């Protein structure tokens, strides 16, 4: 983890200064009283000289102080853990929030170019790893440093020679642990990345189970999953193997130090330079001194995993966002005049898609965009909605360049029905009302009737309170699309975009919906992307596109009369249908 990632994590801790300060205070109090306990035990032992030689007054006094120190240390540790957990889960909640909000601000180019499962893994799993692993490790590290300093002071005050033995020999385990740990970070990074890849593949296969089974792809999917799973297993096995070396190595070396302290201390007691009680205190201090090193070595694997996860979350949160709008202009009125002027766009610079496109759309016109797959039809719609921004040229609505409009303002002017319907988990009412905050049941029922889905809804259990599963898996594709159409009707937008909006609806329902669409499209500029040319015969303007260029432009009859590309496409569909 580099310094930028580390300072980024500290920034989140600064937002909770009071909790952070309290955590350090409780940690310090805990350590101070933990350090005082061994010396009290030693003093109590010194009051038990031999049979019949016990100073009970001093013994009980030492025991009372011991009980008080233990109580305060226990209470402070409880408050330390409480504060640590609160701080950790607050930061986890902030990271979850910021990661999710970040995705809303990222350009579609970023989202489209990555596995959705990997993005989900960063937002959920990696954030949890950062919180539960790294933040807790910071707490242990701070407590360990204070404990080491406190024990050093106590040991040197009791006996300099034995204190120096412990202080000088114990760091050997730290050096060995460092050399082992330095080679494991890349292994843990591979492991976290492989987990994200595995999550992405599992998500993809889960959502496409009907296609997987339709093509009897199950065995191939299992093999591919096993290959990725083997990659996770391999990287995990080696990372955990190297990580597992650290703790036992550290404990063995620290045990050697403890044995040396025991031997030297015993001879010191025999020589009369140290009491038995203080010697027992030294043994306890030696254990306390070793504890932070053992603790750190025991969580080094978790820390390495957390460090790798922190880098992935940092990369997501610092990814380049959508370019801000140049201005915050708004059209005085949105009648629907749209001009595509010298519009140029590509996904990859070496592969131009749309070049120098010039089209004028009069307010209230219905414009259909047709052409073969890859012609640039959907890309044109994405540019219109500013899901992507042009490389050159521009799109003007009522004289205002869309690059000068806020994206939210622009998108509110459009109602969009796509071929791929989006249904979220919730009731039918909630799904239809999604497009309009505060929509009433009467409004939802009215648009459902227009969309020809009211009767179907009433036949379902609980009617509009019928619970839809994620992605609408408990209803048909046609019903999904009708719900989405009703959702758009509820918003009553100034302009419409219909991208294969009736592709999943039966012919009879499509004809009824088409009548509803015709009413909606009156005095509304409408863009239609269609493969079935029979649905666009009444369009005011038809654009035939190939390779990002408009090759033919006109109404249905004019283009048929030209007997060009559109004519041949129409004839091929007509012959196929016949």
C-alpha positions as CSV (number, residue, x, y, z in Angstrom):
1,X,0.0,0.0,0.0
2,X,1.5,3.4,-1.0
3,X,1.4,6.6,0.9
4,X,-1.6,7.9,-1.0
5,X,-3.7,5.0,0.1
6,X,-2.5,5.3,3.7
7,X,-3.3,9.0,3.9
8,X,-6.7,8.4,2.2
9,X,-7.6,6.0,5.1
10,X,-6.4,8.5,7.7
11,X,-8.7,11.0,6.1
12,X,-11.7,8.8,7.0
13,X,-10.4,8.6,10.6
14,X,-10.1,12.4,10.8
15,X,-13.9,12.6,10.2
16,X,-14.3,10.9,13.6
17,X,-11.7,12.9,15.6
18,X,-13.5,12.5,18.9
19,X,-13.9,8.7,18.5
20,X,-10.2,8.4,17.4
21,X,-9.0,10.5,20.4
22,X,-11.1,8.4,22.8
23,X,-9.8,5.2,21.2
24,X,-6.2,6.3,21.9
25,X,-7.1,7.5,25.4
26,X,-8.7,4.2,26.3
27,X,-5.9,2.2,24.7
28,X,-3.3,4.2,26.7
29,X,-5.2,3.7,30.0
30,X,-5.6,0.0,29.3
31,X,-1.9,-0.4,28.7
32,X,-0.8,1.7,31.7
33,X,-2.8,-0.4,34.1
34,X,-1.8,-3.7,32.4
35,X,1.8,-2.7,32.9
36,X,1.2,-1.9,36.6
37,X,-0.4,-5.3,37.3
38,X,2.9,-7.4,37.1
39,X,4.7,-5.2,39.6
40,X,1.9,-5.5,42.1
41,X,1.9,-9.3,41.7
42,X,5.7,-9.2,42.3
43,X,5.2,-7.1,45.5
44,X,2.5,-9.5,46.7
45,X,4.8,-12.5,46.2
46,X,7.6,-10.7,48.1
47,X,5.3,-10.6,51.2
48,X,5.1,-14.4,51.2
49,X,8.7,-15.0,52.4
50,X,8.1,-18.6,53.7
51,X,6.0,-20.8,56.0
52,X,4.7,-18.6,58.8
53,X,6.4,-15.5,57.4
54,X,3.6,-13.8,55.6
55,X,2.9,-10.1,56.1
56,X,-0.8,-10.2,55.6
57,X,-1.4,-6.4,55.9
58,X,1.0,-5.7,53.1
59,X,-0.3,-8.7,51.1
60,X,-3.9,-7.7,51.3
61,X,-2.9,-4.1,50.5
62,X,-1.1,-5.4,47.4
63,X,-4.1,-7.6,46.4
64,X,-6.5,-4.7,46.7
65,X,-4.3,-2.5,44.5
66,X,-4.0,-5.5,42.1
67,X,-7.8,-5.8,42.0
68,X,-8.3,-2.1,41.4
69,X,-5.7,-2.1,38.5
70,X,-7.3,-5.1,37.0
71,X,-10.8,-3.6,37.2
72,X,-9.6,-0.3,35.6
73,X,-7.7,-2.1,32.9
74,X,-10.7,-4.3,32.1
75,X,-13.1,-1.4,32.0
76,X,-10.8,0.7,29.8
77,X,-10.3,-2.3,27.4
78,X,-14.1,-2.7,27.2
79,X,-14.5,1.0,26.3
80,X,-11.5,0.7,23.9
81,X,-13.2,-2.3,22.1
82,X,-16.5,-0.4,22.0
83,X,-15.0,2.7,20.6
84,X,-12.9,0.7,18.1
85,X,-15.9,-1.1,16.8
86,X,-18.0,2.0,16.5
87,X,-15.2,3.8,14.7
88,X,-14.6,0.8,12.4
89,X,-18.3,0.4,11.4
90,X,-18.8,4.1,10.9
91,X,-15.8,4.1,8.5
92,X,-17.1,1.0,6.8
93,X,-20.5,2.6,6.3
94,X,-18.8,5.7,4.9
95,X,-16.7,3.6,2.5
96,X,-19.8,1.7,1.4
97,X,-21.7,5.0,0.8
98,X,-18.8,6.7,-1.0
99,X,-18.1,3.6,-3.2
100,X,-21.8,3.4,-4.2
101,X,-22.1,7.1,-4.8
102,X,-18.9,7.0,-6.8
103,X,-20.3,4.4,-9.2
104,X,-23.2,6.8,-9.9
105,X,-20.7,9.5,-10.9
106,X,-18.5,7.3,-13.1
107,X,-18.9,7.4,-16.8
108,X,-20.6,4.4,-18.4
109,X,-17.3,3.7,-20.3
110,X,-15.8,2.7,-16.9
111,X,-18.8,0.6,-15.8
112,X,-19.2,-1.1,-19.3
113,X,-15.5,-1.9,-19.4
114,X,-15.5,-3.9,-16.1
115,X,-17.2,-7.0,-14.7
116,X,-20.2,-6.0,-12.6
117,X,-19.3,-8.8,-10.1
118,X,-15.9,-7.2,-9.6
119,X,-17.4,-3.8,-9.0
120,X,-19.8,-5.3,-6.4
121,X,-16.9,-7.1,-4.8
122,X,-15.0,-3.8,-4.4
123,X,-18.0,-2.0,-2.9
124,X,-19.0,-4.8,-0.5
125,X,-16.2,-7.4,0.1
126,X,-13.2,-5.2,-0.2
127,X,-14.6,-2.5,1.9
128,X,-15.4,-5.0,4.7
129,X,-11.9,-6.3,4.5
130,X,-10.5,-2.8,4.9
131,X,-12.6,-2.1,7.9
132,X,-12.4,-5.4,9.7
133,X,-8.8,-6.1,8.9
134,X,-6.9,-2.9,8.4
135,X,-8.6,-0.6,10.9
136,X,-8.5,-3.2,13.6
137,X,-4.9,-3.8,12.9
138,X,-4.2,0.0,13.3
139,X,-5.8,-0.2,16.7
140,X,-3.7,-3.3,17.7
141,X,-0.6,-1.6,16.4
142,X,-1.1,1.6,18.5
143,X,-1.9,-0.4,21.6
144,X,1.2,-2.6,20.9
145,X,3.5,0.4,20.6
146,X,2.3,1.9,23.9
147,X,2.6,-1.5,25.6
148,X,6.2,-1.9,24.4
149,X,7.2,1.6,25.6
150,X,5.5,1.0,29.0
151,X,7.2,-2.4,29.5
152,X,10.6,-1.1,28.5
153,X,10.3,1.7,31.1
154,X,9.3,-0.8,33.9
155,X,12.0,-3.4,33.0
156,X,14.8,-0.9,32.9
157,X,13.6,0.6,36.3
158,X,13.7,-2.9,37.9
159,X,16.9,-4.3,36.4
160,X,18.9,-2.8,33.6
161,X,20.8,-5.9,32.6
162,X,17.8,-8.2,32.2
163,X,15.8,-5.4,30.6
164,X,18.4,-4.9,27.9
165,X,18.5,-8.6,27.2
166,X,14.7,-8.5,26.4
167,X,14.9,-5.2,24.5
168,X,17.8,-6.2,22.3
169,X,16.8,-9.9,21.5
170,X,13.1,-9.6,20.9
171,X,13.3,-7.3,17.8
172,X,15.1,-10.2,16.0
173,X,11.6,-11.8,15.5
174,X,10.4,-8.5,14.0
175,X,13.2,-8.5,11.5
176,X,12.5,-12.1,10.5
177,X,8.8,-11.4,10.2
178,X,9.4,-8.4,8.0
179,X,11.5,-10.3,5.5
180,X,8.8,-13.0,5.3
181,X,6.0,-10.5,5.0
182,X,7.7,-8.3,2.4
183,X,7.4,-11.1,-0.2
184,X,3.7,-11.9,0.5
185,X,2.0,-8.6,-0.5
186,X,1.9,-9.5,-4.2
187,X,0.4,-12.9,-3.4
188,X,-2.4,-11.3,-1.4
189,X,-3.0,-8.8,-4.2
190,X,-3.4,-11.7,-6.6
191,X,-5.7,-13.4,-4.2
192,X,-8.0,-10.4,-3.9
193,X,-8.1,-9.8,-7.6
194,X,-8.9,-13.4,-8.3
195,X,-11.8,-13.3,-5.8
196,X,-13.2,-10.3,-7.7
197,X,-12.8,-12.2,-11.0
198,X,-14.5,-15.2,-9.5
199,X,-17.4,-13.1,-8.2
200,X,-17.8,-11.5,-11.6
201,X,-18.0,-14.8,-13.4
202,X,-20.4,-16.3,-10.8
203,X,-22.7,-13.2,-11.2
204,X,-22.6,-13.4,-15.0
205,X,-23.4,-17.1,-15.0
206,X,-26.2,-16.7,-12.4
207,X,-27.9,-14.0,-14.5
208,X,-27.5,-16.0,-17.7
209,X,-28.7,-19.4,-16.5
210,X,-31.4,-19.7,-19.1
211,X,-28.9,-19.1,-21.9
212,X,-26.3,-21.4,-20.3
213,X,-28.8,-24.2,-20.2
214,X,-30.3,-23.5,-23.6
215,X,-26.9,-24.0,-25.1
216,X,-26.0,-26.9,-22.8
217,X,-23.1,-24.8,-21.6
218,X,-23.2,-26.2,-18.1
219,X,-20.1,-28.4,-18.3
220,X,-18.1,-25.6,-20.0
221,X,-19.2,-23.1,-17.4
222,X,-18.2,-25.5,-14.6
223,X,-14.8,-26.0,-16.2
224,X,-14.3,-22.2,-16.5
225,X,-15.5,-21.7,-13.0
226,X,-13.1,-24.4,-11.7
227,X,-10.2,-22.8,-13.6
228,X,-10.8,-19.4,-11.9
229,X,-11.5,-21.1,-8.6
230,X,-8.2,-23.0,-8.9
231,X,-6.5,-19.6,-9.5
232,X,-8.1,-18.3,-6.2
233,X,-7.1,-21.5,-4.4
234,X,-3.5,-21.3,-5.7
235,X,-3.0,-17.7,-4.9
236,X,-4.7,-18.1,-1.5
237,X,-2.8,-21.2,-0.6
238,X,0.6,-19.6,-1.3
239,X,-0.3,-16.3,0.4
240,X,-1.6,-18.1,3.4
241,X,1.4,-20.4,3.4
242,X,3.9,-17.5,3.6
243,X,1.7,-15.6,6.0
244,X,1.4,-18.7,8.2
245,X,5.2,-18.8,8.5
246,X,5.4,-15.5,10.3
247,X,3.5,-16.2,13.5
248,X,5.2,-19.5,14.5
249,X,8.6,-18.2,13.6
250,X,8.0,-15.1,15.7
251,X,6.7,-17.2,18.7
252,X,9.7,-19.6,18.6
253,X,12.2,-16.7,18.6
254,X,10.3,-14.9,21.4
255,X,10.2,-18.2,23.4
256,X,13.9,-18.4,23.2
257,X,14.2,-14.8,24.5
258,X,11.8,-15.8,27.4
259,X,13.9,-18.8,28.2
260,X,17.1,-16.6,28.3
261,X,15.4,-14.2,30.6
262,X,14.3,-17.0,32.9
263,X,17.8,-18.4,33.1
264,X,19.6,-15.1,33.7
265,X,16.9,-14.0,36.1
266,X,17.2,-17.2,38.1
267,X,20.9,-16.7,38.5
268,X,20.3,-13.1,39.5
269,X,17.9,-14.2,42.2
270,X,20.4,-16.8,43.5
271,X,23.1,-14.1,43.7
272,X,20.7,-12.0,45.8
273,X,20.5,-9.2,43.2
274,X,16.8,-9.7,42.6
275,X,13.8,-10.8,44.7
276,X,11.6,-13.7,43.7
277,X,8.6,-11.4,43.4
278,X,10.4,-9.0,41.1
279,X,11.8,-11.9,39.0
280,X,8.2,-13.1,38.5
281,X,7.3,-9.6,37.4
282,X,10.1,-9.7,34.9
283,X,8.8,-13.0,33.4
284,X,5.4,-11.4,33.1
285,X,6.9,-8.3,31.5
286,X,8.9,-10.4,29.1
287,X,5.6,-12.0,28.0
288,X,3.9,-8.6,27.7
289,X,6.8,-7.4,25.7
290,X,6.5,-10.3,23.3
291,X,2.7,-10.1,23.0
292,X,2.6,-7.1,20.6
293,X,5.1,-8.8,18.3
294,X,3.2,-12.1,18.4
295,X,-0.1,-10.3,17.8
296,X,1.2,-8.4,14.8
297,X,2.7,-11.5,13.3
298,X,-0.5,-13.4,13.9
299,X,-2.6,-10.9,11.9
300,X,0.0,-10.1,9.2
301,X,-1.9,-12.3,6.7
302,X,-5.2,-10.5,7.4
303,X,-3.3,-7.1,7.1
304,X,-1.8,-8.1,3.8
305,X,-5.3,-9.0,2.4
306,X,-6.7,-5.8,3.8
307,X,-3.9,-3.8,2.2
308,X,-4.6,-5.3,-1.2
309,X,-8.3,-4.7,-0.7
310,X,-7.6,-1.1,0.3
311,X,-5.7,-0.5,-2.9
312,X,-8.7,-1.8,-5.0
313,X,-11.2,0.4,-3.1
314,X,-8.8,3.4,-3.4
315,X,-8.5,2.8,-7.2
316,X,-12.3,2.7,-7.5
317,X,-12.9,5.9,-5.4
318,X,-10.2,7.8,-7.3
319,X,-11.2,6.7,-10.8
320,X,-11.9,9.6,-13.3
321,X,-15.5,10.8,-13.1
322,X,-17.7,12.1,-15.8
323,X,-16.5,15.4,-17.1
324,X,-18.6,18.2,-15.6
325,X,-20.9,20.2,-17.8
326,X,-19.2,23.3,-19.3
327,X,-22.1,25.5,-18.0
328,X,-25.4,25.1,-16.3
329,X,-27.6,26.3,-19.1
330,X,-31.2,25.4,-19.6
331,X,-33.4,25.7,-22.7
332,X,-36.1,28.4,-22.2
333,X,-38.6,25.9,-23.6
334,X,-38.0,22.3,-24.6
335,X,-40.1,22.0,-27.7
336,X,-37.9,19.3,-29.1
337,X,-35.7,21.0,-31.8
338,X,-32.6,18.7,-32.0
339,X,-29.6,19.3,-34.2
340,X,-26.7,16.9,-34.6
341,X,-23.8,19.0,-35.8
342,X,-20.6,17.5,-37.1
343,X,-21.0,14.8,-34.5
344,X,-18.0,12.5,-34.1
345,X,-17.5,9.7,-31.5
346,X,-15.5,6.5,-31.0
347,X,-15.0,4.1,-28.2
348,X,-11.4,3.4,-29.4
349,X,-9.5,6.0,-31.2
350,X,-8.2,3.6,-33.9
351,X,-11.8,2.5,-34.6
352,X,-14.0,5.5,-35.5
353,X,-17.7,4.8,-35.1
354,X,-19.7,8.0,-35.8
355,X,-18.0,10.7,-38.0
356,X,-19.2,14.1,-39.0
357,X,-22.9,13.3,-38.5
358,X,-25.3,16.1,-39.3
359,X,-29.0,15.7,-38.8
360,X,-31.8,18.2,-38.1
361,X,-34.9,17.1,-36.1
362,X,-37.8,19.4,-36.1
363,X,-39.8,19.8,-32.8
364,X,-42.6,17.2,-32.6
365,X,-41.1,14.9,-35.3
366,X,-40.8,11.2,-34.9
367,X,-37.3,10.0,-36.0
368,X,-36.6,6.4,-36.6
369,X,-33.0,5.1,-36.7
370,X,-32.5,1.8,-38.6
371,X,-29.5,-0.1,-39.9
372,X,-27.5,-3.3,-39.4
373,X,-26.0,-4.3,-36.1
374,X,-23.0,-2.1,-35.2
375,X,-24.2,0.8,-37.3
376,X,-24.2,3.2,-34.3
377,X,-27.9,3.4,-33.6
378,X,-27.8,2.8,-29.8
379,X,-24.6,4.8,-29.6
380,X,-26.4,7.8,-31.1
381,X,-29.1,7.5,-28.3
382,X,-26.3,7.2,-25.7
383,X,-24.8,10.5,-27.0
384,X,-28.2,12.1,-27.0
385,X,-28.7,11.2,-23.3
386,X,-25.1,12.1,-22.5
387,X,-24.3,8.6,-21.3
388,X,-21.2,9.3,-23.4
389,X,-20.0,12.7,-24.6
390,X,-19.0,13.4,-28.3
391,X,-15.3,13.5,-29.2
392,X,-16.1,16.4,-31.6
393,X,-19.1,18.3,-32.7
394,X,-22.2,18.5,-30.6
395,X,-25.9,18.0,-30.1
396,X,-28.1,21.1,-29.7
397,X,-31.6,21.0,-28.1
398,X,-33.5,24.2,-28.7
399,X,-30.3,26.0,-29.5
400,X,-28.4,24.8,-26.4
401,X,-25.5,22.4,-26.6
402,X,-26.1,19.4,-24.4
403,X,-22.5,19.7,-23.1
404,X,-23.6,23.0,-21.5
405,X,-26.6,21.3,-19.8
406,X,-26.5,19.5,-16.5
407,X,-26.9,15.8,-17.2
408,X,-29.7,15.4,-14.7
409,X,-31.6,18.3,-16.3
410,X,-31.1,16.9,-19.8
411,X,-32.2,13.4,-18.9
412,X,-35.3,14.6,-17.1
413,X,-36.5,15.9,-20.5
414,X,-36.4,12.4,-22.0
415,X,-38.5,9.3,-21.4
416,X,-36.6,6.2,-22.3
417,X,-37.9,2.6,-22.9
418,X,-35.2,0.1,-23.7
419,X,-35.2,-3.4,-25.1
420,X,-33.7,-4.7,-21.9
421,X,-36.3,-3.9,-19.2
422,X,-35.1,-3.1,-15.7
423,X,-37.2,-4.4,-12.9
424,X,-36.0,-4.0,-9.3
425,X,-37.1,-6.0,-6.3
426,X,-40.3,-4.4,-4.9
427,X,-44.0,-4.1,-5.6
428,X,-45.5,-3.4,-9.1
429,X,-46.7,-0.1,-7.7
430,X,-43.1,0.8,-6.6
431,X,-41.7,-0.2,-10.0
432,X,-44.2,1.9,-12.0
433,X,-44.0,4.9,-9.6
434,X,-40.2,4.8,-9.8
435,X,-40.2,7.5,-12.5
436,X,-42.2,10.1,-10.4
437,X,-41.6,10.8,-6.8
438,X,-44.9,11.0,-4.8
439,X,-47.0,9.3,-7.4
440,X,-50.4,8.3,-6.3
441,X,-52.2,5.0,-6.8
442,X,-54.7,6.6,-9.1
443,X,-51.9,8.0,-11.3
444,X,-50.2,4.6,-11.4
445,X,-53.5,2.8,-12.3
446,X,-54.2,5.4,-15.0
447,X,-50.9,4.8,-16.8
448,X,-51.2,1.0,-16.3
449,X,-54.5,1.1,-18.2
450,X,-52.9,3.1,-21.0
451,X,-50.1,0.5,-21.1
452,X,-52.6,-2.3,-21.3
453,X,-51.3,-4.0,-18.2
454,X,-53.9,-3.1,-15.6
455,X,-56.0,-6.2,-16.2
456,X,-53.0,-8.5,-15.9
457,X,-51.9,-6.8,-12.7
458,X,-55.4,-7.3,-11.1
459,X,-55.2,-11.0,-11.9
460,X,-52.0,-11.3,-9.8
461,X,-52.0,-11.9,-6.0
462,X,-52.4,-8.6,-4.2
463,X,-52.7,-6.7,-7.5
464,X,-50.4,-3.6,-7.4
465,X,-48.8,-4.9,-4.2
466,X,-47.6,-8.0,-6.0
467,X,-43.9,-8.4,-5.1
468,X,-41.6,-8.6,-8.1
469,X,-38.3,-10.5,-7.7
470,X,-35.0,-9.0,-8.8
471,X,-34.8,-8.5,-12.6
472,X,-38.5,-9.6,-12.7
473,X,-37.8,-13.3,-12.9
474,X,-41.3,-14.1,-11.6
475,X,-43.1,-12.4,-14.5
476,X,-42.8,-12.6,-18.3
477,X,-40.5,-10.5,-20.4
478,X,-43.6,-8.9,-22.0
479,X,-45.0,-7.9,-18.6
480,X,-41.6,-6.5,-17.6
481,X,-41.6,-4.3,-20.7
482,X,-45.2,-3.1,-20.2
483,X,-44.4,-2.1,-16.6
484,X,-41.4,-0.1,-17.9
485,X,-43.7,1.5,-20.6
486,X,-46.2,2.5,-17.8
487,X,-43.3,3.9,-15.8
488,X,-42.3,6.3,-18.7
489,X,-45.9,7.3,-19.3
490,X,-46.1,8.4,-15.7
491,X,-43.3,10.9,-16.1
492,X,-44.9,12.5,-19.2
493,X,-41.5,13.7,-20.6
494,X,-41.0,16.3,-23.3
495,X,-39.2,13.9,-25.6
496,X,-39.2,10.1,-26.0
497,X,-36.6,7.5,-26.8
498,X,-37.9,4.0,-27.7
499,X,-35.2,1.5,-28.2
500,X,-36.9,-1.7,-29.4
501,X,-39.6,-0.8,-26.8
502,X,-42.1,-3.5,-27.9
503,X,-39.7,-6.3,-28.9
504,X,-40.9,-8.6,-26.1
505,X,-44.6,-8.0,-26.5
506,X,-47.0,-10.2,-28.5
507,X,-48.4,-8.8,-31.8
508,X,-51.9,-8.1,-30.5
509,X,-50.7,-6.2,-27.4
510,X,-48.0,-4.4,-29.6
511,X,-50.7,-3.0,-31.8
512,X,-52.6,-1.6,-28.8
513,X,-49.5,-0.2,-27.3
514,X,-48.5,1.4,-30.6
515,X,-51.8,3.3,-30.5
516,X,-50.9,4.5,-27.0
517,X,-47.4,5.4,-28.2
518,X,-48.9,7.4,-31.1
519,X,-50.9,9.4,-28.7
520,X,-47.9,10.0,-26.5
521,X,-45.7,11.0,-29.4
522,X,-48.1,13.7,-30.6
523,X,-46.3,17.0,-30.3
524,X,-43.3,15.1,-28.6
525,X,-40.0,14.7,-30.4
526,X,-39.5,11.0,-30.5
527,X,-36.4,8.9,-31.4
528,X,-37.1,5.2,-32.3
529,X,-34.5,2.5,-32.7
530,X,-36.2,-0.4,-34.5
531,X,-35.5,-3.6,-36.3
532,X,-39.1,-4.3,-37.2
533,X,-39.6,-1.7,-39.9
534,X,-43.4,-2.1,-39.8
535,X,-43.4,-0.2,-36.6
536,X,-41.9,3.0,-38.1
537,X,-43.7,3.4,-41.4
538,X,-45.4,6.5,-40.0
539,X,-42.2,8.2,-38.8
540,X,-41.6,11.7,-40.1
541,X,-38.0,11.0,-40.7
542,X,-36.1,7.7,-41.1
543,X,-32.3,7.6,-40.8
544,X,-30.6,4.6,-42.3
545,X,-27.2,4.2,-40.7
546,X,-24.1,2.1,-41.5
547,X,-20.7,2.3,-39.8
548,X,-21.7,5.5,-38.0
549,X,-22.8,7.4,-41.1
550,X,-26.3,8.3,-42.3
551,X,-26.5,6.9,-45.8
552,X,-30.2,7.6,-46.4
553,X,-32.6,10.0,-44.9
554,X,-36.3,10.6,-45.5
555,X,-39.8,9.3,-44.8
556,X,-40.9,5.7,-45.5
557,X,-42.3,6.3,-49.0
558,X,-39.4,8.5,-50.1
559,X,-36.8,5.9,-49.1
560,X,-38.7,3.1,-50.7
561,X,-38.9,5.1,-53.9
562,X,-35.1,5.5,-53.9
563,X,-34.7,1.7,-53.9
564,X,-31.5,2.0,-51.9
565,X,-30.3,0.4,-48.6
566,X,-33.6,1.0,-46.8
567,X,-35.6,-0.4,-49.6
568,X,-33.6,-3.6,-49.7
569,X,-33.8,-3.9,-45.9
570,X,-37.6,-3.4,-46.0
571,X,-38.0,-5.9,-48.8
572,X,-35.9,-8.5,-47.0
573,X,-38.1,-8.2,-43.9
574,X,-41.3,-8.3,-45.9
575,X,-40.2,-11.4,-47.8
576,X,-39.2,-13.1,-44.6
577,X,-42.5,-12.3,-42.9
578,X,-44.4,-13.5,-46.0
